[in-house]
């Protein structure tokens, strides 16, 4: 019965995640921005980047922002909000600021999950893709989905999960497709 309930919960959150991915707007009323959000008079890479729709096993995970910088976004999750099953799939959206005349690209992606005993999965990067250009409080952002998958042993469960790190190089391209700026970024989700 316990396994059936966990499968139903996983299915429910999977459907919730699928529905959320089809939306083109995001409630950002609780997001903090430590840099100017104006698209005029500056390069898009000087604005803050964000994370969106963090998920584990295709189910959205409720996280809270803990800190931001130009290269790192840290969010935390409570153990009770993690799926109560073996955790194998991890994904997050990277929201990169953009402006007219620029496109973004992500490369050199790694995804690593750490356990409470200090061990890690190693790099479990599976894939990434560009999803769309969207609006965030009046400014355009390119949304990229990053995905990692772990089938290793020992399995990661809520009580053994410490954090997941998504690391990547964000690149801004001009109209000719040439890279005009690049920087390493990290999105970390850790258990509090």
C-alpha positions as CSV (number, residue, x, y, z in Angstrom):
1,X,0.0,0.0,0.0
2,X,2.9,2.4,0.9
3,X,4.5,1.8,-2.5
4,X,1.1,2.4,-4.3
5,X,0.7,5.7,-2.5
6,X,4.2,6.8,-3.4
7,X,3.6,6.0,-7.0
8,X,0.3,8.0,-7.0
9,X,2.1,10.9,-5.4
10,X,4.9,10.7,-8.0
11,X,2.3,10.5,-10.8
12,X,0.4,13.5,-9.4
13,X,3.6,15.6,-9.2
14,X,4.6,14.4,-12.7
15,X,1.3,15.6,-14.1
16,X,1.6,18.9,-12.2
17,X,5.1,19.4,-13.6
18,X,3.9,18.6,-17.2
19,X,1.1,21.2,-16.8
20,X,3.5,23.8,-15.4
21,X,6.0,23.3,-18.2
22,X,3.2,24.3,-20.7
23,X,2.8,27.7,-19.1
24,X,4.6,30.7,-20.4
25,X,4.5,32.9,-17.3
26,X,6.0,32.5,-13.9
27,X,4.9,34.1,-10.6
28,X,8.0,35.9,-9.5
29,X,6.6,38.1,-6.7
30,X,8.9,36.5,-4.1
31,X,12.1,36.6,-6.2
32,X,14.8,39.0,-5.1
33,X,17.0,40.8,-7.6
34,X,20.3,42.2,-6.4
35,X,21.1,43.9,-9.7
36,X,19.4,46.4,-12.0
37,X,16.6,44.8,-14.0
38,X,16.6,47.4,-16.7
39,X,17.3,46.2,-20.2
40,X,18.3,49.6,-21.4
41,X,21.8,50.9,-21.0
42,X,23.5,47.7,-20.2
43,X,24.5,44.2,-21.3
44,X,22.0,41.5,-20.5
45,X,24.7,39.4,-18.7
46,X,25.0,42.1,-16.0
47,X,21.5,41.3,-14.8
48,X,20.7,38.5,-12.3
49,X,19.9,35.0,-13.6
50,X,17.3,32.8,-11.9
51,X,16.2,29.2,-11.5
52,X,12.7,28.0,-12.1
53,X,10.6,24.8,-11.7
54,X,13.1,22.6,-9.8
55,X,11.9,19.0,-9.9
56,X,12.9,15.6,-8.7
57,X,11.5,12.5,-10.4
58,X,9.4,14.9,-12.6
59,X,7.6,16.3,-9.6
60,X,7.9,20.0,-8.7
61,X,9.9,20.6,-5.5
62,X,9.1,23.6,-3.3
63,X,12.3,25.5,-2.7
64,X,13.1,28.8,-1.1
65,X,15.8,31.2,-2.3
66,X,18.7,31.5,0.1
67,X,21.2,33.6,-1.8
68,X,22.2,35.0,-5.2
69,X,25.2,36.4,-6.9
70,X,26.2,36.9,-10.5
71,X,27.4,33.3,-10.7
72,X,25.4,31.3,-8.1
73,X,21.7,30.9,-7.1
74,X,21.2,28.9,-3.9
75,X,17.8,27.5,-2.9
76,X,16.9,25.2,-0.1
77,X,14.3,22.5,0.3
78,X,13.0,20.8,3.4
79,X,13.3,17.0,3.7
80,X,9.5,16.7,4.0
81,X,9.1,18.4,0.6
82,X,11.3,15.8,-1.2
83,X,9.7,12.8,-2.9
84,X,9.6,9.9,-0.4
85,X,11.0,7.4,-2.9
86,X,14.4,6.8,-4.5
87,X,15.4,10.0,-6.3
88,X,16.7,9.5,-9.8
89,X,15.8,12.4,-12.0
90,X,16.7,16.1,-11.3
91,X,15.8,19.1,-13.4
92,X,15.7,22.8,-13.2
93,X,15.2,25.8,-15.5
94,X,18.0,28.3,-15.9
95,X,16.5,31.8,-16.7
96,X,19.2,33.8,-18.4
97,X,18.7,37.6,-19.0
98,X,18.7,38.6,-22.7
99,X,17.9,41.7,-24.7
100,X,17.2,42.5,-28.3
101,X,20.0,41.4,-30.6
102,X,21.3,38.7,-28.3
103,X,20.6,35.0,-27.9
104,X,21.8,32.7,-25.2
105,X,23.3,29.2,-25.2
106,X,24.3,26.8,-22.4
107,X,27.3,24.5,-22.6
108,X,29.7,22.4,-20.4
109,X,26.8,21.2,-18.1
110,X,27.5,19.0,-15.1
111,X,24.9,17.8,-12.6
112,X,26.1,16.2,-9.3
113,X,24.2,15.1,-6.2
114,X,25.8,14.7,-2.8
115,X,24.8,12.3,-0.1
116,X,24.8,12.9,3.7
117,X,27.8,10.5,4.0
118,X,29.9,12.8,1.9
119,X,29.8,10.6,-1.2
120,X,28.4,11.9,-4.6
121,X,27.0,10.6,-7.8
122,X,29.7,12.1,-9.9
123,X,28.5,13.8,-13.0
124,X,25.0,12.6,-13.9
125,X,24.3,15.2,-16.6
126,X,21.8,13.8,-19.1
127,X,20.6,16.6,-21.4
128,X,19.6,20.2,-21.7
129,X,17.5,22.2,-24.1
130,X,16.4,25.7,-24.9
131,X,12.7,26.0,-24.0
132,X,11.5,29.6,-24.8
133,X,12.0,33.3,-24.4
134,X,9.8,34.6,-21.6
135,X,9.1,37.8,-19.7
136,X,10.1,38.3,-16.1
137,X,8.8,41.6,-14.6
138,X,9.1,43.4,-17.9
139,X,12.5,42.0,-18.9
140,X,13.2,39.2,-21.4
141,X,14.8,36.0,-20.3
142,X,15.8,32.8,-22.2
143,X,14.7,29.7,-20.4
144,X,16.9,26.6,-20.6
145,X,16.0,23.2,-19.0
146,X,18.9,21.2,-17.4
147,X,18.4,17.5,-16.6
148,X,20.4,14.9,-14.7
149,X,19.6,11.3,-14.2
150,X,21.1,8.9,-11.6
151,X,20.5,5.1,-11.5
152,X,23.5,4.4,-9.3
153,X,24.0,2.7,-6.1
154,X,23.3,3.4,-3.3
155,X,20.0,5.1,-4.2
156,X,19.5,8.7,-3.0
157,X,16.5,9.1,-0.7
158,X,15.2,12.1,1.2
159,X,17.2,11.2,4.4
160,X,20.5,10.8,2.4
161,X,20.1,13.7,0.0
162,X,22.3,16.7,0.8
163,X,22.3,18.8,-2.4
164,X,22.2,18.9,-6.2
165,X,24.4,21.2,-8.2
166,X,23.8,22.2,-11.8
167,X,26.9,23.9,-13.2
168,X,27.1,25.3,-16.7
169,X,28.6,27.9,-18.9
170,X,26.2,30.6,-20.0
171,X,27.0,32.2,-23.4
172,X,25.5,35.3,-24.9
173,X,25.6,35.4,-28.8
174,X,25.3,38.4,-31.1
175,X,23.2,38.4,-34.3
176,X,26.0,36.6,-36.2
177,X,26.1,33.8,-33.7
178,X,29.5,34.8,-32.2
179,X,30.0,34.5,-28.4
180,X,30.3,38.1,-27.0
181,X,30.3,37.0,-23.3
182,X,30.4,33.8,-21.3
183,X,30.5,32.9,-17.6
184,X,30.2,29.9,-15.3
185,X,27.0,29.6,-13.4
186,X,25.9,27.3,-10.6
187,X,22.4,26.5,-9.4
188,X,22.4,24.7,-6.1
189,X,19.4,23.1,-4.3
190,X,20.3,21.9,-0.8
191,X,18.4,20.2,2.0
192,X,17.9,22.4,5.1
